[in-house]
């Protein structure tokens, strides 16, 4: 059995939820006037524990040799001058009530639909178990779903096979990911202001090209990172993969005799 190639990665996700769209869907607002009128009500009933207006940064560090995974979450609110709370978590998830737990804007008999969960995978309602009060992993209205696992798998495979490439080079995702994005009305936006040259991945490694669904990769990387726009949110994903081989080239100590002799075994 082949041994797993040693690698580590750093995954960074930025999530900006389109709260106006979520309010429209959850509350059932149809006309622009209804939305404006309800917006005025919200401003009169602001609660500190609301999910409304929160933004997120998720950072995950993984080391394949030890199996260690560390996840760090930062939540930004607009409370006062804007507050941030952060810490290490076991999962990328934030859940609560859209306007706050006891907000009078929520009819008591419909309170469940105002429960909101934001995670790396999705945005959904009705996220609490009615008996335990904990997170219910099933059910609810899925407002948005994001194929982060497939994106992560491809991004790692791409960088392990082609160390000079990363997800900022992607012009078209593998077919499976493309279909998942389209099914949720999610648009992928690159950060190129022009049409870049495409690298011929098929001629370099046809097996890789076919196995990962015929991706299209640019010869240069876009900046800043590409992002995904869904009807309810904006997701930005950055991934960097580390291996002993890439460390020899890119580490700040790569040219140090101490590093080369003692860390790289040369």
C-alpha positions, 0 to 999 in steps of 0.5 A: 500500500502506497504511503500518503505523501506528506503535506499540510494546508491552510484554508481561509474562507471569508463569508459575507451573508446577503442578509437583505435577501435572507430577510426577504425569504424568511419573512416572506417580503415580496415588494420593494416597499414591504422590504423598506417598511420592514427594514424600518421596523428592524432598526427599531428592534435591534438586539445584540444577540442577532445573527443579522449583519454578521460576517465571518472569517474561517481559517483551518490548518491541517497536517497530514503527518500528524493528523492534527486539524486546527480551526479558527473562527472570527465573527464580525458584528455591527454592534456599536462601532463593530465588534469581533469575537474569535477563537478555536472551534471544532466546526465552522458554524454560527447559529442563532435567531435572525433578529435575536432570540426574543425579538418581537418581530418574530411571531411566536408560532413561526419562531422556528423559521427565524433560526439561522445557521451559517457554516462552510457548507451552507446557510439554512433555517430551522437549525435547532433540535426542538428537544435538546436545543442543540444543532439539528444536522438535518432538516430546515430550509436550505437557503444556500449550499456550497461544495467546499469539500469537493473544492478543497479536495481538488485544490489540494490535488492541484497543488500537489501535482502542480506545485506552481499552481493554486486555486487563484489560477482556476478558470473553470472548476471540475465538472462535478463542482460546476454542476453543484454550483449551478444547481444552487445558482452560484456564480464563480468570479475570477479576479482577472481584468483580462482573458489570461492564457490557459495552461494545457493541463491535459497534455501535461497529465491527461489522467489528472485532467480527466479524473478531476473533470476537465478543469481549466487553469490559467498560466498566471494567478489572479489577485486577490482570490477568486470568489463565489456569489450565491443568491444569499451570500458571498464566499471567498476561498483561499488554499495553500498547500505545503510539502517538504519539496515546496519548502525547499524552494519557498521557505524563507530559510530555503537558501540557508546552509543550516536549513538545507543540511539539517532540515532538508537532509541534504 
